[in-house]
Amino acid sequence: MPIRQLKEGSEQHLVIKPQLQNTMNPVHKQLKVAQNGKGSTGKETQNVKLQNQSSPPSKSRGRRRGRGGRKSDQGEAFMRPSTRPCTAEYTVSPPVTTRSVTAVEVDNNNGGKLCEIVKAFPSSSKTLSFAQRPGYGQIGTRCVVKANHFLAELPEKELNHYDVTIMPEVSSRNVNRAIMAELVKLYKESDLGMRLPAYDGRKSLYTAGELPFAWREFNIKLTVEDDGVNGPKVREYKVVIKFVARANLHHLGQFLAGKHADAPQEALQILDIVLRELSNKRYCPVGRSFFSPDIRKPQRLGEGLESWCGFYQSLRPTQMGLSLNIDMASAAFIEPLPVIEFVAQLLGKDVVSRTLSDSDRIKIKKALRGVKVEVTHRGSVRRKYRVSGLTSQPTRELVFPVDDDLNMKSVVEYFQEMYDFTIQHTHLPCLQVGNQRKANYLPLEACKIVEGQRYTKRLNDKQITALLKVTCQRPRDRENDILQTVKHNAYDQDLYAKEFGMRISEKLASVEARVLPAPWLKYHENGKEKDCLPQIGQWNMMNKKMINGMTVSRWACINFSRSVQENVARGFCSELARMCQVSGMEFNPEPVIPIYTAWPDDVEKALKHVYHASVNKLKGKDLELLLAILPDNNGSLYGDLKRICETDLGLISQCCLTKYVFKISKQYLANVSLKINVKMGGRNTVLLDAISCRIPLVSDIPTIIFGADVTHPENGEDSSPSIAAVVASQDWPEVTKYAGLVCAQAHRQELIQDLYKTWQDPARGTISGGMIRDLLVSFRKATGQKPLRIIFYRDGVSEGQFYQVLLYELDAIRKACASLEPNYQPPVTFIVVQKRHHTRLFANNHRDRSSTDKSGNILPGTVVDTKICHPTEFDFYLCSHAGIQGTSRPAHYHVLWDENNFTADGIQSLTNNLCYTYARCTRSVSVVPPAYYAHLAAFRARFYLEPELQENGQGNKNTRGIGESGVRPLPALKENVKRVMFYC
């Protein structure tokens, strides 16, 4: 019976395991809900009462359980009596409303009742307080690591904020800074009272101590270089400086000491701007990073680009106080070449002696539009222009009017007469610069690209590989470079730091860490090795069989690679089938139809032919698996194949590249067999603690673990949608299989729009749906249980979006649950996973081999929740994987909301252990698998966009209708695809 048909208010009983929840984190701790962004008061705090406190604890607590348990007291439709392990009795009492406090009683065999309060969820960020740290983790082998955080002393000076208005308004930060620098130079010793202000380049000016005035107007003259054709001009600006407020450093000190819950953002921002002021003048700023060709010699990336080395800098509040986070960085810049040389590199051919094709012109125009160039034909006069286009005609054919009577002159004649400059390569086009309405032509050979322009468009594969080679540094080398950067920046000599009374340590922070133990993994009883303890984050499939190997009876193979002969393809398929059998699957060695060879251009026709030929031969039975051999460079073939298979034909597919077909390795075949098994609905391995019911706050009651991510279009794609993906575990207590759902949403929208939604149906009225609801229903169908606890790992959220994402998405989870049954509100733990941060952890002693892995990185399982973490909130850094090359980046986990009352050890161990259950390899991974799977699913779904939408952001108007959000929905996944891990 569907969950939504349950009667309202009926008390439901479910057999689950009696277990003491969270002994290290008392349930009667206070749950704070801050009002108006301030710390909570006694009136605002709700106390959780522990019922029957005098009753003795159950003697059976803490022991390993058998598989016994009482049957359900009622045979109601909400839950079929379960044959699953990990069972005891559980009662859900109805809440007053969806958002009110929900009481959940666990009734153990000795009659003791534990009442757990689910926090009332606030309706705005003003009443929202993130989960507070419940204590520090204790599990694991203690060690010391170094972090790229440098202690910054809190100044004792008074900080003042002034508003800056510049008229006429200027859009360029660099021009704004130049205006302010001129103002300070002229008036520092007079009107500014010897103050050296820090300026953000926009509207805010900061000083240490007051200026002699509350409001003043200044007139500043500045020579400004025009991007157009009119040359440098002396412009006059009116600058008004007005006092706004005094920053509260006492509040910041209290926050850093853990006595205030909310961070004083303005004070932090002022100090961050102060420490960036000098670097803004010395280097090329990009976001929070600074780059220069002088830090390290630029390396060529190809096609006219080069990599510049730089450093990232950010001031962060931590438990040890203010911390300056410094990390090495690299970025692609346009090489400051003569334009003809740039074009030759871009096209990969000599352009001096050849004419350009139309496609060449388009490529040049795309690459140079918006780029600044300087002229080289006028001696010391190096005028700068911004490129607006490229002429369609060669230089020798270009003419332009020289007067109002429209007398024409050729570009070749003009440059000869005006500048005594003979244009050599008249077969090449000219650059168009300045205003599009008035044609201004510059010959390619008379221009050079201006230095210091960051390349913001998409890099090709070769350029990415070259850039990664530059950025990939061994831990010891990276650590040394960071220390050198701090030394070179000489913060002790920084006039701005001195002015504001800031001192920066030159030593890396020394941090206490723990190395969590690897979990035991369970394999099939038929294998020689029935369980396995990973060593330094890895293991292999030798002598092991998948714990739930699936059967593949009906499969076919399609070969899109012209270089792979049929007998080679047959031999490869035979080896793969054998490996699947050895690994624990039942795999028919013969395909349904002979291997079919096809052209990549005919992908849709070929797939449909193989599908229908197979179904005809099977007399209506479905094809279970399609193997596809692809060329190594296959363009859009892979994406097209996945889109057609998963949204049109309902086929599970496994693609293999030509290079692996020719060079068959057992390791490769073993990894492919792992992927095939989970795509068919199997499990490769499970945590031994999971099937032994020993995972705190997961094994005790049916628990669903979600992962969610949003991927955005790359730079330069202005209109293509963002893709959201949500996956959820579909087995309990194993928590290994994850079903995934995807949806398109508005361009660069971070909040997941389709978590919960309602719509009106003319016949049935209001209909509820959405990804959370659908996955809760599929969990119940798969396990026979209703989830009584939700753990939600959310990837890809920046700190500035924490409140927004939590408010919106937790509310959607609540509504999805309530739509299934009015009183259904399982407690939720909401954890943000961040990989795009700049904290790096280094071994305390690089020569001590026992404290590092083979790559010289810290050991997998290293966790840090002290010193460099948030002063009061519940966060930790976890390096769950072994490094392969470069410096390992730990994942940063921030528990924003926790109604399940996890201890630090509980959530850290769970997260680390889950990292060993990733289905695609026999290594622990760097990010918790549900978040990883959500990322894979979102990435996969980008292939489902209309092909023309992928290329230029515009879709075919005759295809699927546009939804309410103005975004064309993705084609629906077929039902059989949804149920399995198709994205692996």
PyMOL commands that set and color helices and strands:
alter all, ss='L'
color gray80, all
select helices_A, chain A and resi 3-5+125-127+173-187+249-256+265-282+339-347+358-368+395-397+411-419+444-446+461-471+475-489+491-493+495-499+566-582+600-617+637-649+658-662+666-679+688-691+771-783+799-820+849-851+904-914+929-944+947-952+975-978
alter helices_A, ss='H'
color red, helices_A
select strands_A, chain A and resi 12-15+89-92+102-107+113-118+141-147+149-152+159-167+198-199+204-208+215-224+233-247+284-286+289-292+299-302+305-318+321-334+372-375+384-390+399-401+408-410+430-433+441-443+447-449+509-515+521-522+531-532+551-552+555-559+586-587+596-597+625-630+653-657+686-687+703-711+722-729+738-745+757-761+765-769+789-795+828-834+841-843+862-864+874-879+891-898
alter strands_A, ss='S'
color yellow, strands_A
deselect
rebuild
show_as cartoon
